[in-house]
Amino acid sequence: MWRLVLKALTAAGVAGSAQAQTVTSPAPERVSLTVYRAPNGGGTIDLHNLRGFAMVTETRRVKLPRGTSVVRFEGVAEGIVPVSAVVEGLPGGTIEKNRDARLLSPASLVDGTLGRQVTLTRTEKATGRQVSEEATIVAGPSPGVILQTGSGIEALRCSGLPEKLSFGELPAGLSAKPVLSVTTTSARAQTVTVTLTYLSSGFDWRASYVATMAPDGGSFDLFAWLTLANANPETFAGAQVQAVAGRLNRIWTQPVERAVAALRLVCFPQGTTTSDLREQRFEEADEIVVTGSRMAPPMMTAAFSPPAPPAPPAPPPPPEDLGDLKLYRVPERVTVSSRAQKQLALLSQARVPFERRYRKIIYPGQKIEAAPTDIVLALRNEKDAGLGVPLPAGDTALYAPRGNQRLLLGLGNMTDRAVGETLRLGAGVSSQVMVEQAVLPDRLVVLSVTNANPFPVAAEFPIAQAGGTIVSEGEPLAVVDGVPTWSPVIPANGTAELRYRY
C-alpha cells in the first residue's frame, strides 16, 4: 500500500514539475553595487585580473502564474557566485536554484544545432551571385563544422568560396545573457517585487589622491578619486554604488566558467581558412570614464558666448563604520559600464596644513655612503589638524601651481590610514639633505646627516629592525607607527649625528 502511495506521489511530483511554466525577468528595475577591494590591492587596475568582488542587489518585478514556475533572472553578473544568491519576495519561497552558464556564441550555436537544418549561403565564382541551399550540420564545432548538402559531405569554408550559415531558431538552453533560474510556486497569479542579492567576482576599486599645494607652501587642497572597475560583460545602469575599505576574511571560490568555446575552423592540410561566424567579443575600455560633463568647445563667433561650466558634483558624504571596515557611499546613481573603469569623487578637503620633512628608512648593519633623502609632506589625520577622516589605501600625486600650470612634484602610495595616524605624501628626492651610516665593531652604528640648505630642516629616519632592539646613546628614540624613529632638526648648512646599537 505504501509503495502505491509513494508511486502516486512521485508521479504527481513529476507531472507537476513537467507542467512548470517559465517566467523571464529580462533586467532589474534598480540595482545596487557594494564593491570590496582585492586583498593587498594596489597599483594600476588590470581589467584582465580583478581580484575584488561586489555584492549586487537587484530589484525586479515578476509576473507569477498560478502553480509551479521557473523564474529566469536574465542579465545577472557573469561572475555571480550561485551559492551566495538570495531571493526575497517570492510568496512560495525558492524550491530550486540554478546558474545557466551556456551562453550564446558561435561554438554553442553550432553545438546546439547538430543534426538540424541550416541555410548555407555562398558566392559563385563565375557570376558573383549569392546562392543559398539547405544543409545539415553533422559534426562540430571542434575542430571544424561538417555539413551535409545536396552535393555530399563537406567542411564549412573549405570550398574556397565565401560562405556563411544562417540559423532559423535559437537552440533550447542557450541565452545571450547570464541567467540565474529559481523554481517557485504561487497559490494564484500575481505580480510581485523580488529582491535578488548575490556576490560576484570581476570587480575592484582603488583610491587615487591628488594634492595641490597652496601658494604659501604651508597647506594643500586634497581631492580623492574612487576608481571603480567592472570586468563583467554586463552594464549596471543607474546603480547605487558603495565601496568598502578594509580587509575581509574571505575564502577563494572557484568561479563558474562560461560554457563558451572558440569556433576555430581548420581545413586540412592548409589550415588557413576562417569562419564567417563571429565570435562574441567585448571591447575593453582602456580609458577611464569620469563622472561629469565635458565642456563644449567655445563658439568661433562673437555672437555666442561659451556655455556655463557644469555645477560641481555633490560633496561625498563622510565614511560610515561597518564593523572594523569603512563604507563610502557615492551620493548619486551612476552607470557602471561593462569591461570598463569609472572614476567617482571620494573625498574633498581644502587647506590641509602639513610639515615638510626629509625621510629615509634605515636598516641596522647597512652601510650607507652619501645617499639622498625623500621629501615628504607629513600631516596628522586629525580633525584639529584639518583632516580627521579615514583614508583608504591608494596612490598619491602632489602638484604645485606655477602661473597657469600645475607642475608635478611627486608620486607615491599609502596604506589605509585611520583617524589619528600620520599621513605622508611623496614630494620628490633631495640631494641637499644627505645621509651616511657607518657600522663599527660590537654592533655600534653611526648615523649622520648633512643639510646643505640655507635654512633648518626637519628629518625623520625610521630604523627598521624586525624583532630586534635599537638602543641609542643619549635620549631614547620615539616610536612612530611602531618603528623606532630618529627625528632631528638639522640646522642650516649643518649636520646631526646619532650613535646606536642593535
N, C-alpha and C positions, 0 to 999 in steps of 0.2 A: 504493500500500500504506500509506504513512504517513498519507495522508488518511483511509483507512478506520480506522486505529488511532486517529487523533485524533478522528474522529466517534464511535467506540465509547467512548473515554474521556469525551468531552463528554456523550454520552448517559447514561453511567453516573453522571457527576457530577450531572447534572440530576435523574436518578432518585433518587440518594442524598439530595440536598437536599430533594426533594419528600417523602421519607419521614421527614424530621427530625421528631422528637417535641418537643412543647412542655412544658417543666417550669417551674413557677411557684414562686418563693420569695416568700411574701407579706410577710415582715418579718424583720429581723435579730434574732438572739438577744442580741447585745451590740453596743454602739456606742460609739465614742469621738469626741469633737469637740475639735479643736485650732483655736482661733479667733484670727485675726490682725486687728489693728486697721486701720481705714481710714487712709490717709496723711493727715497733718495733722488727724486726727480730734479733735474736742473739742466741748464744749458738750453740749446735750441730744440724746439719741439720737432720730432720726426713723425710725420703722419703715417709712415710705414711701420712704426713700432711704438705705439702708445700703450703705456703700462698702467695708466689710471683707469677709472671706471666711473659710472654715473648711476644714480638711482632715478629712474624715469617713472613719472606718474602721469597717466593719461586719463582723461575724462571722455567717455563715449556715450552716445545714445544708441540703444539696441532695441529693435522690434522683435520680441519673442513670440513665437506661435504657442499654441496650447500643446502640452505634452513635451516629449524629449526633443532637444535640438542640439546641434553642434554650432557653436558661435565661433566664427573665424575672425580674429583680430588681425587685419592686414596692416602692413606698414610699421610693425614694431621694429626696434633697432636690430640690425643684423647680429650684433654682439650680445644679444639677450642671453641671460643665464636662465634656462627654463625653470629650474627647480626653485628659483627665487620669486617667480611670478605669483602675485596675489591678486585675485579678482574679488571685488566687493560690489554689491548691488544686485546680484542675481538672486531672484526670490527662491530658487531651488538649490542654491549653492553650486559648487563645482564638483562634478562627478569624476571627470577625467580631464587631463591636460596634456597637450602635445605641441611640440615645436616642429614645424614642417620646414626642413632645410632644402627641399627640392625646388630650386628657383629656376625660372625660365632662362635658358641660354641656348646657343646653337647646339651644343652637345646633348643637353637634356631634351631638346625638341626632337632631335633625330632619334634618340633612345626611346622616347615615348611614342614614336610613330612607326616603330618596327612592324613590318607586316601590313602596313596600311598604304593606301594610295596617296601620292602627292603629285604635283604638277611640275614637270621638268621643262624649263624654257631655255633654249639655246639659239645661238645666232648661226645662220647658214653662211658658209664661206663664200659661196658663189654669188648669192643675192644680197647678203647682209640683213635679210629679214629674220625676225624672231619667230621661232616655231615652237609651239607648246604641245606636249603629249603627256598622257598619264603614265606614271611609273610607280613601282612599289619598292619601298626600302626593305631590303632583305638582310642587311648587315650594317653595323655601325654602332656608335660613332668612332670607335678606335679599331684599327689605325686609319680607317677611311670609311666612306659611305659607299655601299654596294647597292645598285639599283637593278631592277628587272624591268626592261622596256620591251616594246614590240620588236626590237632588234636583238634582244637577248640580255645577257648579264653584262653589266659594265660598271666601272667605278666613276663616281662623280668627279668631274673636272679632269678626267684623263683622256678625253677625246681630242684635246687641243682646241676646243671651241669654248667661247664664253658661255657658261651655264649657271643657272640658279634654280633653287627649289622654292615652291610655294606650298604652304600648308593650309588646308581648308579649315582646320579647327585646332584648338589648343588641347593637347593631351590631358587627360584627367590627372589630378595630383600636382600639376605644375602651377606656380604662381609667380607673377612678376615682382612681388614684394615678399619679404619675410612674413611668416604667418605663425601666430600662436592660436591654437584652437582649444576650446574647452567644451565639454559636454555638460548640459544642464537640463533642468526640467521646470516647467511652469504650469500651474493649475489653470491658467487662462491666457489668452492672447493679450499682450500688454507691451507698452514701451517703457523701458527702464533706463536710468542713468547708472552707468557702470564705471567704476574706478579700477584701472589696471596699473599695478605697480610692479616693477621688476628692476633687477640690476643688469647692467650692460657694460661690456668691455668696449674698447675703442674710443675712450675719452681721456683727456688730460687737461691740465691748466698750469700756467706759470704766472708769476708776478714780475713785472718789469717797472723799475723805479727810475724816474727822470727828475734830477735835481738841478735847478737853475740858480746860480749864486746871485745875490743882490749886489748892486754896485758898490756898497760899502764893504763887501767882503766878509761880513760878520754873520750872515744868515743866508738861507736859500729857500726857495719855494719847492716843495716836494709833491710830485704827482706820481701816481702808480697806475699802470695798466694791468688788467686781468686778461691774459691771452688764453682763450678757450679753443681747444682743438677737438674736432669730431672726425674720426676716421671711418665712420659708418656711411654707407651709401644713402642713408635716409636723412632728409632735411626736417628739422623741427621748427615749424613756423610759429611765431608769436609765443615763444616759450618763456616761462618764468624761470630765471637762472639763479642758482645759488652755487657758491664754491666753498668747499670745506678745506681748511688748513690744519695740519697736524698729521700724526701718524696713527693709522688704524692697525688693529690686529687682524690681518687678512690672510686667508689660505687661498693659494692659487687654484683656480678651477679651469679644467680643460674646456675651451670654448667649443660651441657647436659649429663645425665647419660647414661651409656651403657645399651642397652636393652639386657642384658645377665643375665640369671638366672642360678643358680647352678642346676645341674642334680643330684637329690638325689633319689635313688630307695629304696622303702620300701616294704617289704613283711610282711603282717600281718599274725600271731601275732609276728613273730620273730623279724622283723625289723633289721636284721643283714647283709643282702646281700648288695653288692656294684656293681657298674656298670663297664663294660669294656670300656665304653665311657669315654675318658679322658677329664676332664675339662681343658679349656685353662688357663694355668698358666704362670707367668713370674718369672724368677729367679731374686731376688733382689740382687743388688751388695752392700755388706757391705763395701768392700774395696774401697779406693779412687784411681782412675786411675790418674797417674801423667804423664804429657807430658814428652817426652824424652825417651831415650833408656836405657835398663838395661845393665849393664856391663856383658859380658860373663865371666864365671869362668876362672881363669888362667889355662894355659896348664900345665900338670903334667911333661912334658918332657922339657929338656933344649933346644931342637931344635927349639921350637916355643916360641915367646915372647907374653905376653898378648896384646890384641888389644888396640889400642889407644883410649883414652876416647872420647866420642862424643863432637862435637863442642857445646859451650854454646849457649843457646837459644838467639834469638834476643832480645835486651832490649825493654821492653814495651814502647810505646810512651806516652808522658805526657797526663793527662786527658784533655778533652775538655769541654768547657762550653755548657750546654744545658739548657738555661734559668737559673734558680736557682739550677739546678741539675748538676751532673758531669758525663760525659761519658768516660768510659775506654774501649779502643779497644785492642783486642788480635791481635798481629801483623801477625799471620799465621792462616790458616784454620785448624780447629780441628774437630774431630768426637765426638759428644755428644751422648753417648750410652743411651739406654733405661734403665729405672729403676736404674740409676747409678749416681755417683758423679765423677767429674773431677777437677783436680787442674791445674791452669794456672798461669804463672808469671804475677804479677800485678805491683810490684814496686821493685826497687833495688837501694839502696843508700849506699855508702861506707863512713866510717869515719864521722859519725854524732856525734858532741860533745854533752855532757849532763852534768847536775849537779845533784849530789846525794842529796836527801832530805829525811827528816823523816816527815811523814804526818799522820794526823788523823782528821777525821771530828768530830767537836764538836757541841753538841746541848745545847743551854742555858737551865738552870734548871736541867741538867743531872749531877748526882753525879758520879764522876769517881775516882777510887782508883787504883793507880799504874797500868795503862794499857799500854801495849806495843804499839809501833808505826809501821806504814807500811813504808818500804823502797821503794822509787820511784826514777826513773831516769827521771828528768824533762828537757825538751828542748823546745825551741821556734820553731814553724813551720814556719820559715822564711828562705829565700834563703841565707842571710848572716850568718845564724846560721847553715848552712849545710843541710837544708831540703827544705822547701818552696814549697810543693806540697799538694793539697787537699788529705786528708786521710779518706777513708770511714770507718765506724764503723766495729769493728771486735774484735777477741780475740788476745791476745799477749802472747808471750813466750820469756823469756830472758835467754840466755845461756852465760857461761864463759868458755874459753878453759883452760884445765888443762892437760898438757902433750899432749898425743894423743887423749884425750877425750874432750867432751863438757859436762859440768855439768849444770843442770837446776837450775836457781836462783829464778825464779818466774813466775807465770801465772797471767793473768789479762784480762781485756777487756776495750775498749774505745768506745766513741761515735764518730760521724762524727767530724772531725777536719779540719776547714778551714785554709787557709794560715793566719798567724798572731796569731793563738791561741796556747795555751800551750798543749803539749803532755806529758803524764806520762805513764811510763811502770813500772809495779809491779816488785820488786826485792826482795821480802821476807818480813819478820817481824823482828823487832829489840827489844830485851829486854834490850839493853844498853841505849836506849833513852825512858824514861817512862814519862807518863803524868798523872796528877791528876787534879781534879776540885772539888772545894767546893762551895756550894750555901749558901750565907749568907742572912740575912733579907734585905728587901727593894730591892729584885731582884739584889743584888750585887753578882757577881761571881768572884772567884779567880781561875785562870787557871795557873798551874805551870808545868814545865817540867825539868827533870834532864838528864844529859848526863854523862854516866859512861865511855865513850871512852877517851883515852889519847890525843884526838885531837878535835878541834871545829867542830861542825856540823851545817848545815842549816836545819831548820824545817819550816813547814807551817801547820796552823790549821784553816781550813775554819770553821766559826761559822755560822751554818745554822739556820736561823730564818725566816721562810716564813712569809712575810707580816709584819715583825717587824723591830725594830731598835736596833742596837748594838752601845752603846756609851762607848768607852774605856777611862780610866783615863790616861792622857798623850797624846801621839801622836795618831791621828785618824788612824783607820785600813784601809789598802789598800783594794780595791775591785778587786778580781781576779775571772774571769768567773762569774761575777755578785754576788759574795758572799764575805762579809767582812772576811778578812783573816789576821791572825797574823802570821808573818814570822820572827821569831827571829833567831839569830845566837848564839848558846849556846856554851860557852867556854868549853875547855877540863875539865872533872870532875867538871863541874859547873852546875848552874841552871839558869832558867829565869822565870819571872812571869808576868802575865797580869791580871789586875783588870778591869772588865767591868760591865755595867748594860744592861739589856734587857727589 
